[in-house]
């Protein structure tokens, strides 16, 4: 791929002001203009915040402090890329107040960040937040630039001008998947896409036609709907990548209840999926409580082992096509955890939530664990007992030879290869040995 200097996009014909451009950009050969820090805020409520030691203003932009963990994960991944490749060019496609762009510049030591947001009223806020920590620079030494295009337009312009990036963060809203292909076109090979969905209603199976339109997956209601949301997003990316002759590999998948927010870090490479079984269909049987994955060539022969005939009607639901493979790369997450320790983000009594999250994701990466999770309340309801303590239940599963881990998605749920009937038996046996 080309290693281009940090040029920037052509001015938008809808936003371009030639008088302003001449003032800010007296060199007509430079294709991009950015607002320097002297511009005052215009009718903007100002609120200062601090995140990982960086001060910034939010103004009237949409900002969630609860998303700091997702930003932490993005910065860790971007920094690992910089250490591995020796360079890092970032496109923050929907940057809001610019806090993610700022953190990529400072925390991940990005060589260049293009901060784009469609709302040009945020221009002074973004520019001031970035320039407060990092001087903009000029020419080939420019560290950052600000644009105000629709995100798809911004990425399409990058592709047309062959301005490729190593890392593209698309923190979109709802189930708008149109950004996926645009991001892939503007990304270097072996680059990273940090994709987003916030449509928990669709991932819950309440709007299957919406999930079909956005991600090419007909999603039905299942007990582990929030994991389905991550798999729906990855599956949509797999579909878009295959059209372009690429494949994507999930490095980590993160769910947060606020919003809700589904975020996945994807690595893009040429070629087909290494294992096409990872893109297929997921079935759940309400009768026995078990789940199965089905490949494309099994369509028409889907059935649950709990019955001799093909299960139909409300007892058995199928969603897909979805990503049915691993949600995380354990080795990659271990590198992220080690880097977080080096930065003192975790350990020594600090960063307990981030450390817990990364360790849970590593545990979830056990190749013996299938997709989905089992809520202990469901086990208790089926067994007609009180819900067993999670830690004791997991320890017992391990003693009986099953793989099991906590789920970072649901607090009172476990991921395990133990069938539901066996989980019920174990829970009933624990009832006689525990004082509850």
N, C-alpha and C positions, 0 to 999 in steps of 0.2 A: 504494500500500500504506500501511497505517497506520504512523505513527512513534510508537511507544509508549514510555513511560518504563520504566525497568528494574524492573518488577514481577517477581514470580517465581511458581513453581508452588504449587498447593495442596498441603498436607501429604498424604503417602501414608497411606491408611487402614491399610496394613500396617506402616508404620514410625512412625506418629504417636504421640507420647507427650504427652498434654495437660499434664502437670506440667512437663515439660521445655520445651514450647512456651510456657507462660505465663512461665517464667523468662527465656527468650531473647527472647520477642516479646510484651511486655506490651501492645502495641497490637493489639486484636483485629481491627482493620480491615485490618491488613497480612496479605496472604495467604501470605507466605513467611517461613520461618525459616532462619537460617544460624548455624552454630556459630562463636562468636568464638574468638579465638586462645588463651584461657586453658585450653582443654581439654588435659589431658596425653595422651600416647600410652598406649595400652593393650596391653601385651604385644607391642610392635612393635619389631622390629629396626630401628635407625635408621642410615642411611648418608647422609652429606652428599655432594652432587655439585654441580658448577658447569657451567652451559651458557650460553654467550654472556654471561658475567658475572653470571648469576643463580644464587644458591645455593638449593638445595632438598634435601629429604629424600625418599628412596624408600620407606623402611619395608619392609613386606612386599608392596608393590604390584608388579605386573608392569611392569618397566621395561627398555628396551633402549637403551643409549647409541648403538648403531649407527643408530638411527632419528633421530639429530640432524639429518641432512641433510633428511629428510622434514619435520621440524619447521621447519627453516630455510625451506624452500620455502613452507610454509603461512603463516609469519609474513610473508614477502615479499608473498605474494598478499593477505593480510589488510590489510597496510599500504597497498598500492596501492589497495585498495577504499576505505579510510578517506580517503586523499588525494583520490580521485575523487568520493566521495559526501559527505564531510564528517562521517560518523558510522560507527560500527561496533559492532554488537551480535553477540556470538559465543556459540554454544552448543557446548560441548565434551561430546559425548554419552556418551563412555566415557573419562573423563579420567584414570583411574589415580591416580597421585600428584599430578596437577595441573600437571605441567611445561608442557604445551601451553597450558593456560589461563593460566598465569603469563606465558608468552612472548607470548601474544596481548595481555594486559593491558599489559605493559611494552614489548615490541618493536613491536607494531602499534598501541599506544596505543588499545586498544579502550575504548569508553565503558562497556561492561558485558559481563561474561562470566558465563554460567551454566555452572558446572562440575558435571557429573553423573556419578556412577558408581554402579552397582547395589549395590556392597559398602559398607554403612554403617560397616564397621570402618576404612575409609580416611578417615573424615570429619575427624579431627583432623589427619592428615597433609596433606590437601588444604588445609584452612583455614589451617594454619600456614604452608604454603608460599606461599599467596597473600598472607596478611596481612603476611608478612615483608617484602614489597616494595611492596604496595599496600594502604592502609587500606580496609576494607570500605565504609565510608560508610553513610548512612542515607537512607531514603525515596527521593526521585527522584535523589539524589546517590549512591546505592549503586553501587559499581563491580563487585561480584561477589557471587555467591551459590552455595551448594553444595546439591545434592540427591542423593538415593539411590534412583532409580527404575531399572527396566529402561529401556534407551535408547528403545525404541519408546513406552513409557508416557510418558517425559519429553517426547518430541517431540509425542505426541498431546495431552498436557495443554496444551502451548504453543499448538497449533492450536485446541483447543477454547476456550481463554481469549483467543485472538487476540493472543498474545504472539509476534510474528514476529521472525526474526533475519536479519541480513545475511550471516552466515557460519556454516555448521554443519560441524564436524569430526566425522566418524564413523570412528574408528580401530578398526574391528571385527576380529574374529578369524575365520579360515576363510572360508567362502563364504556367510555369512549376508547375504543381500541384502534381508531384510525391512526393514532400516533405510532403504532408498532412498526409498520412498514416504512414510514418516513424516517424513523430512528435508525432502522437497519440500513437504509440507503446512505445515511450520513455517517455511519460508523466504520471505523477501520476493522479489518479482519482481526479476530482475537480480542476485539474490544468488548466493552461491558455496557449493557443497557439496564438501567434501574427503572423497571416498569411499575405501574400503579393501577389499582382499581379501588373504588370506594363503594361499589354497588353490592351491599350485603343482601338486599332484597332479592336480587337476581340470583346470586350464588346460593340463596336459601331455597331455590326452586320455585319461587312464586311468579317468575316471569320467564318461562322457558323460551318463549319466542324472542325475547330481548337478548337472552344469552346466546341463542342461535344466530341472531343478526350480528351481535358484537364479536363473539368469539368462535362461532361455528360449532357450538356445543348446545345440545338440548339438555338443560339441567333440571332435574327433579329434586324434590325435597328429600334430604337424607339427614341422619342424626349428626353427621360431621360436616355440616354445610359450610363452615368457615374454612375447613381444609379444602373443600370442593372449590371455594372461591379462589384459592391459590392455584389449584390444578386447572381451573377454567382459564385463568390468566396465562399460565404457562402454555396450556394447550393452544390458546389463541396465537401466542408468539410462535409456537412450533409450526402452526399452519401458515402464518405469514412468511416465516423464514423459508419454508419448503418451496413456496411460490418463487422465491428469489434464488433458489439453489443453495440455501444455507441451512445450517442446523443451529439450534440454541441448546445450551446446557445450563441448568439451574445451579448456581453456586450457593445461594441460600434463599429461603422463602420465609417471609415474616408477616404475621398477622397481628394487628392491634385492634382492640375492641372499640377504641374511640373512632368514630366515623361510620362504620368500621373502615380500616385501611388494610389492603392487601398489597404487599410490595415484594417483588422478586428481582433478584440480581441474575442476569442472564449473560453468558458468554457466547459470542457469535463467531462461527467458523463456516467454511465452505463444506459442502457435502451433505449426505443424507444422515438421518438419525442412526446412531450406532446400533440401537436396539428398537425396532419399530413396535415392539410389544409395549413400550412405554407410552404410546399414544393410541389409546383405545377407549373402551367403555367400562364403566363401573356399575355394578349391580348391587342392590341391597335388598335383603329379604326381611320384611317386617315379621314374618312368622317365626324364623329362627334367630334373627338378629345378626346374621353373618353377611359378609360382603365378598364379592369376587370381581376380578378383572377379566374382561373379554377382549380378544383381538378382533380385527375386522372380519377375518375369515370364520369367526364363530357366530356372526350375526345370523339369526334364524334358528340357532341351536342354543340359545341362552336359557338356562334352567338353574334352579337351586338344588343342591344335593339333598336338601331336607324333604324333597318330594320325588316321587317316581315319574311324575309327568312335568311337562313344561309349566312353570309357574306363570300365571297371568293375573290381570286385575290388580287391585290395590296392594296385594301382598308383596309384590316384587316390583321394584322400580329400577330403571336403568338410566344413567346419565352419560352423555358423551357426544362426540369424542373429547376426551380430556387427557391431561398428562397423568399417567398412572405410575410413573417412575419415581426416583428419589427426589425429595424436595430440597435436599442440601448436599453439599460436598463436604464430608467430615474433615478432610485434610485442609481444605480452604478455610473452614470455620476455625480450625485449630490455629492456623496462621493469624486469623483475625483476633482470636483471644490472646495469643502471644503478643501481638502488637498493642492491643489494649492494655496489657500488663506493662509493657515498656513505657507507654504513655501515662501510666498511673491512673488510667480510667477505671481499672478494676483492681481488686486485691487491697490488702491492708485496711480493710473496713470501708473502702470506697467503691462506688459503682456496683453495688450488690445486684441491682436489677439487671444491668447489662451483662454482668458475669453470669448470673443465673440463666438469662436468656440464651447466651452463646453456648453454655454447657448443655442446656436442654436441647438446643438444635443439634449439637454434636451427638447427644444420646439418640435423638430421633433419626439420625443418619445410619443407624445399624441396618445393614442390608437384609437382615432377617425380618425386619418389621415391615408389614404390608401398609398400604394406604389406609387412611381413616384412623379413627380412635374410638374407644369405647368409654362412654360415660358411666361412672360407677353407680349413678342413680338409676340408669337403665338396667344394670345388672341386678341391683337391689329390687327394682320393680318387678322384673321377670322372676326373680327367685323368691319374691314376697318376704324380704327381710330388710333390716336396716342397712344402709350403705356402709360397706366396710372401709376402714382407714386406708387411704391410698398407698402409703408407704408399706404397710404390712401386706396389702394385696400384691404389690409389686415384688416384694421379697419372696412371697410364697410362689408366685409365678416363676421367678428365677430358680427357686429350689426345685421346682417340678420340670425344669428344662425349657421353659418358654422364654422368648425374648420379650422384654417389656421396658418401656420408658415413659416418663411423663410427657404430656403434650404441652408445648408452649402456647397452643391455641386455646385450650380449655383447661381450667385449673383443676377440675375434679374428673379428669379423664386420663386414660392411659392408651398408649399405642402398644399393641401386642399381637403376636401370631397365635395366641390362644383362642380357640373358638368360643363363642358365647356360652354354649352349654357347659364347657369346662370352667369358664369364669364363674358361672352360677354355682357349680359344684364346689369350687374353691371358696367362694364367698359363704356358702352355707356351712362348710366345715369350719371356717374362721368364726362363725357365729357362736359355735360351741366352745371355742377356746379364748374368746375375748369378752371382757366385762362391759359389753354395750348392748 
